[in-house]
Amino acid sequence: MATSISTRCSSARVCPESSMPDRRQARIALIATGGTIAGAQTGELSGGYRAGALSVDTLLEAVPSLAGLARVEPEQLVNVGSQNMSYAVWHALARRVDELMRADDITGIVITHGTDTLEETAYFLSLVLPHTKPVVLVGAMRPATAMSADGPRNIHSAVAVAVSPQSANRGPLVVMNDEVHYARHVQKMACGGVDAFDSPNAGRAGVVRGSRVSFYGRADIASAAADNVFPLSQLPATVWPRVEIAYACADMDGLLIDFMATHAQGIVLAGVGDGNATDAAVDAMMNASRSGVAVVRSTRTGSGSVGRNIEVDDDHGGFIAAYELNPQKARVLLTLALMAKRDRAEIQALFERY
Ligand code: SIN
């Protein structure tokens, strides 16, 4: 029997028990893409492992508790370490999620993913899909064969979030370590530890305790508003604009930026502090901008907001300020904006809003 999405308790902090869905009726599509969550190592304490080694069926065998939450229907899209995530996989993933969102009998979608680029995939999906049914991305910091692997619990939590009516209309969510995060805000903050994910500017969206999900705010808050900005039907399957990231540091010259400008349509500066760089690098950015390359200033610091004309004269340079987007997410938004042929003022407006 189909389970429809309800937003009856979308503004409540905790969904009252009476409005919880009949979990056994819920149908969750689980799309596996690889990562450490599907990783295998030689010994349960060994540091080395191979990401994307186990099939989705093997992953789910480790989470028998799912039977009490929903009917989970697994499919394997790819099985890669997310350092190898590509535009081709993003396109195929977005199309499949879109199809599943339109299926009346699917309650929500869970995507297992490597943690390294998980935030980029989540943010990309948030820009190209309508924000209707729950879409939940989940990974693990420890391989599936490790002692105290975090994957099974994270998968249980992700399915609990996907089943919850409170999760609808929030855009893609990321679930790690009993926490729920919005795609726009979440970041991998550390290269190790099960608590590696956080939303440094906005804070987490909610928490999962066992099978119970609590959100801290309503679904219609600004962080969830990037609904279908770049419709999937208009995205080409191949040949996306080239956008490079230039990492600022002491004594940086303009050489790398000059080189990028000859190959790329867009450059994102991972700037020091407020999205700044040496005079030589800023000069190179200005030349790039005058030659038609879209230049975005973001910060390498990991949090904060890079505003317009603060420290650097964006009006004079023709630059775009990234606001809260980190360099890797700024690259995603700039790529999509260039593909949609937006001009600089429109691109700036996108960064202020999404
Ligand atoms: C990956 O991103 O695929 C490897 C690292 C991880 O999943 O934690």
Residues whose N, C-alpha, C, O or C-beta is under 5 A from the ligand:
A	BS01	SIN	G35 T36 I37 A51 V80 G81 S82 Q83 H113 G114 T115 D116 T117 A140 M141
